[in-house]
Amino acid sequence: MRTTLSELLATKAVLLADGATGTNYFKAGLASGDPPEFWTVDRPDEVTGLHQRFVDAGADIVLTNTFGCNPHRLKLHNAQDRTYELARRAAELARAVADRAPRPIVVGGSVGPTGELFEPMGQLTHEAALASFTRQIEGLRDGGADVAWIETMSAPEEANAAALAATAVGLPYVITYSFDTAGRTMMGLLPGASAAAIAPLAVPPVAIGANCGVGASDILVSLVQMRGAPFPLITKGNCGVPHFEGTEVVYSGTPALMADYVRLAIDSGARIVGGCCGTTPEHLAAMRAAIDAHVRGEPPTLDTIVQTIGPLVNQLPKHNPERPARRSRR
């Protein structure tokens, strides 16, 4: 039975979004530097299989294999003219898995950044960004996506251009930022300012939040700082902290750690919890169990986050008024 993200939020206290795309494809043979989006047509069974494993693990939301499926990124592979084709086909694959599921599954059309800087710092104009995102989101809509999942954003101008494109195409949208630079996005946005950055938009998002970043502890701190937002909150954190073992990037998070992350995320106010880089279907199954068993408690302090999940990778911004409180130790 097909549903919308808003309808699913109205029926469940907490939704589980899926896990990683790229890092799971690397395990399946994707070469470094190759675009995952090409697997939509070159290895569709791998794409469908990962969606299915996430659904089997308990996901309520699956994201399409289209993070870099915009003309600016695809141009790096001389494939900018394939934006619509790849986006539509990716949405069709995810839609087929969702439609076979025994429960409602939302298909989120993944929309990542262009990789360009907005003028005057760079050469990307609002018009060019809008055209780029519109072409991608048209394909996602026509392939069956339920919502434009605008993610890993850094600049409000770019996130808002993607939101305008989604609205023009006729899809609801969410926005998540990556607070990976000393507790801010690369362009300096603080978590607590993310809701205000959306204020110029006539059509509001279904939800906002944070994804990716540098570790589960850091994204929980960002989430706590977003609690005042007038929208449902999303957190889709990396599976622990990445490190090299030889030439391979390995993420430190175990299923048990990601279950702890889920419990703290719910206590921090999240309505949608998922995993980003390094998160496998096995991690997601533990996260599902944690959601189903946990009763929302008080927001965690910084000490609780660090003691439960591990130390922060980044230092908090200096003089940050949004810093989570520390309880005095006695």
Backbone hydrogen bonds, N-H to C=O, Kabsch-Sander energy under -0.5 kcal/mol:
donor,donor_aa,acceptor,acceptor_aa,energy
8,L,4,T,-2.2
9,L,5,L,-2.5
10,A,6,S,-1.5
11,T,7,E,-0.7
11,T,8,L,-0.8
12,K,8,L,-1.5
15,L,271,R,-3.2
17,A,15,L,-0.6
17,A,273,V,-2.4
18,D,61,I,-1.0
20,A,279,T,-1.9
25,Y,21,T,-2.2
26,F,22,G,-2.3
27,K,23,T,-1.4
28,A,24,N,-1.0
29,G,26,F,-1.2
30,L,25,Y,-2.5
34,D,31,A,-2.1
38,F,35,P,-1.4
39,W,36,P,-1.7
40,T,37,E,-1.3
41,V,38,F,-1.3
42,D,38,F,-2.7
43,R,39,W,-1.7
46,E,43,R,-1.1
47,V,43,R,-1.4
48,T,44,P,-3.0
49,G,45,D,-2.5
50,L,46,E,-2.0
51,H,47,V,-2.0
52,Q,48,T,-2.5
53,R,49,G,-2.3
54,F,50,L,-2.1
55,V,51,H,-2.3
56,D,52,Q,-2.9
57,A,53,R,-1.5
58,G,54,F,-0.5
58,G,55,V,-1.3
59,A,54,F,-2.4
60,D,16,L,-3.5
61,I,16,L,-1.6
62,V,106,V,-2.3
64,T,108,G,-2.4
66,T,64,T,-1.9
69,C,66,T,-1.9
70,N,68,G,-1.4
73,R,70,N,-0.5
74,L,70,N,-2.8
75,K,71,P,-1.6
76,L,73,R,-1.4
77,H,74,L,-1.8
78,N,75,K,-1.8
79,A,74,L,-2.5
82,R,79,A,-2.3
83,T,80,Q,-1.0
86,L,82,R,-2.9
87,A,83,T,-2.4
88,R,84,Y,-2.8
89,R,85,E,-2.2
90,A,86,L,-2.3
91,A,87,A,-2.1
92,E,88,R,-2.2
93,L,89,R,-2.1
94,A,90,A,-2.0
95,R,91,A,-2.7
96,A,92,E,-2.1
97,V,93,L,-1.5
98,A,94,A,-2.5
99,D,95,R,-2.8
100,R,96,A,-1.1
101,A,97,V,-0.8
101,A,98,A,-0.9
106,V,60,D,-2.6
108,G,62,V,-2.8
108,G,106,V,-0.7
109,G,107,V,-0.5
109,G,147,V,-3.5
110,S,108,G,-1.0
111,V,149,W,-2.7
112,G,66,T,-0.5
112,G,67,F,-1.5
119,E,124,L,-2.4
121,M,118,F,-0.9
122,G,118,F,-1.8
124,L,117,L,-2.5
129,A,125,T,-2.4
130,L,126,H,-2.7
131,A,127,E,-2.2
132,S,128,A,-2.2
133,F,129,A,-2.7
134,T,130,L,-2.3
135,R,131,A,-1.9
136,Q,132,S,-1.6
137,I,133,F,-2.9
138,E,134,T,-2.2
139,G,135,R,-1.4
140,L,136,Q,-2.0
141,R,137,I,-2.7
142,D,138,E,-2.4
143,G,139,G,-1.6
144,G,140,L,-0.7
144,G,141,R,-1.2
145,A,140,L,-2.6
146,D,107,V,-2.7
147,V,107,V,-1.4
148,A,172,P,-2.9
149,W,109,G,-2.7
149,W,147,V,-0.6
150,I,148,A,-1.1
150,I,174,V,-2.0
151,E,111,V,-2.2
151,E,149,W,-0.6
153,M,176,T,-2.1
158,E,155,A,-0.5
159,A,155,A,-2.3
160,N,156,P,-2.8
161,A,157,E,-1.6
162,A,158,E,-2.1
163,A,159,A,-2.1
164,L,160,N,-2.5
165,A,161,A,-2.0
166,A,162,A,-2.3
167,T,163,A,-2.4
168,A,164,L,-2.4
169,V,165,A,-2.1
170,G,166,A,-1.5
171,L,166,A,-2.7
174,V,148,A,-2.2
175,I,207,A,-1.5
176,T,150,I,-2.3
177,Y,209,G,-2.4
178,S,153,M,-2.4
179,F,177,Y,-0.7
180,D,178,S,-1.5
181,T,184,R,-3.0
182,A,180,D,-0.5
184,R,181,T,-1.3
185,T,189,L,-2.0
188,G,185,T,-2.3
193,A,190,L,-1.6
194,S,191,P,-1.6
197,A,193,A,-1.5
198,I,194,S,-0.5
198,I,195,A,-1.2
199,A,196,A,-1.2
201,L,198,I,-2.3
206,V,173,Y,-2.9
207,A,173,Y,-0.6
208,I,232,P,-2.2
209,G,175,I,-1.5
210,A,234,I,-2.1
211,N,177,Y,-2.2
212,C,236,K,-2.2
219,I,215,G,-2.0
220,L,216,A,-1.6
221,V,217,S,-1.7
222,S,218,D,-2.1
223,L,219,I,-2.3
224,V,220,L,-2.3
225,Q,221,V,-1.7
226,M,222,S,-0.6
226,M,223,L,-1.3
227,R,224,V,-1.3
229,A,226,M,-2.3
233,L,269,G,-0.5
234,I,208,I,-2.1
235,T,272,I,-2.3
236,K,210,A,-2.0
237,G,274,G,-1.0
238,N,212,C,-0.9
239,C,277,C,-2.9
240,G,238,N,-2.0
243,H,250,V,-2.4
245,E,248,E,-3.0
247,T,245,E,-0.6
248,E,245,E,-1.5
250,V,243,H,-3.4
250,V,248,E,-0.6
252,S,241,V,-1.5
253,G,239,C,-2.1
258,M,254,T,-2.4
259,A,255,P,-1.8
260,D,256,A,-1.9
261,Y,257,L,-2.5
262,V,258,M,-1.9
263,R,259,A,-2.0
264,L,260,D,-2.3
265,A,261,Y,-2.4
266,I,262,V,-2.6
267,D,263,R,-2.0
268,S,264,L,-1.5
269,G,266,I,-1.5
270,A,265,A,-2.5
271,R,233,L,-2.6
272,I,233,L,-2.0
273,V,15,L,-2.7
274,G,235,T,-2.3
275,G,18,D,-2.0
276,C,237,G,-3.0
279,T,276,C,-2.3
280,T,278,G,-0.6
284,L,280,T,-2.3
285,A,281,P,-2.1
286,A,282,E,-1.4
287,M,283,H,-1.9
288,R,284,L,-2.5
289,A,285,A,-2.0
290,A,286,A,-1.8
291,I,287,M,-2.3
292,D,288,R,-2.4
293,A,289,A,-1.4
294,H,290,A,-1.7
302,L,325,A,-1.3
305,I,301,T,-2.2
306,V,302,L,-2.5
307,Q,303,D,-2.8
308,T,304,T,-2.0
309,I,305,I,-2.9
310,G,305,I,-0.9
310,G,306,V,-0.8
320,N,317,P,-1.1
323,R,320,N,-1.5
327,R,325,A,-0.5
